[in-house]
Structures are given as C-alpha cells and as structure tokens.
C-alpha cells in the first residue's frame, strides 16, 4: 500500500505532473522541459530529482547533455491500482445508462407510465 501512496504523493504536485506531461513525447533535456513546463531550471531540476528517486524518470548521459525520459514501472503500478476500481465505475455507468434509456422510453411512450 505504501508504494501506491508514494505514486500518488509524487504526482500530487502540479509541477511534477507538468514535467511528466512534457516527457510523454520521449527524451528531453532539462532546458526543453523548462520551456514546456514553464518552470525555472532550478525548479525543474529539483522536481526531476524527486521523480527520478520515485522511479518515474530515468536520466541518460549523452556527452555534456543529460536526457530524461519516463519509466513505465510507476505508471503500471498506478494502472494496476486503478483497475481495481474500473469495474465499480463501469457498473455505475451501466446503471446510469440503463436509467437514461428507461427515461427515454417512458418519454417516447407515455402509455407505459399509467398504472
């Protein structure tokens, strides 16, 4: 349970979510992330370190550059946790859809409402 909590705590920060979104397209340098995320370089570096420590991001040196990319592990953990609740959500949506359909039928056929 602690792992899921760490995943949520890590992604709770809006700056870290912006960085994750910036990395969805693939590897990026810090300066590229700064431009996309709209955060100062020192802030991006700090949040990248947190994301790296939490296992969300990996860093690959390329000469003088450091390229950051997303790692799938924490996202798979998050997906596994969310999957437990997907059936609950889908069942509720199915019941809602059924109720809407009943209401539509009743509206189109007023004779069925007598009784």
Residue pairs with C-beta under 8 A, 6 or more apart in sequence:
3 77
4 77
4 78
4 81
6 54
7 54
7 74
7 77
7 78
7 81
10 16
10 50
10 51
10 54
10 56
10 74
11 17
11 20
11 78
13 47
13 50
15 37
15 39
15 43
15 44
15 47
16 47
16 50
16 51
18 36
18 37
18 38
18 39
19 33
19 37
19 39
19 44
19 47
19 48
19 51
19 57
20 51
20 56
20 70
21 36
21 37
22 28
22 32
22 33
22 36
22 37
23 33
23 57
23 68
23 69
23 70
24 70
26 69
27 60
27 67
27 68
27 69
28 36
28 67
28 68
28 69
29 65
29 66
29 67
29 68
30 41
30 44
30 45
30 48
30 66
30 68
31 41
33 44
33 48
33 68
34 40
34 41
34 44
37 44
39 47
48 57
48 59
48 68
51 57
52 58
52 59
52 68
54 74
55 71
55 73
55 74
56 70
56 71
56 74
56 75
57 68
57 69
57 70
57 71
58 68
58 69
58 70
58 71
59 66
59 67
59 68
60 66
60 67
60 68
60 69
61 67
105 112
106 112
106 113
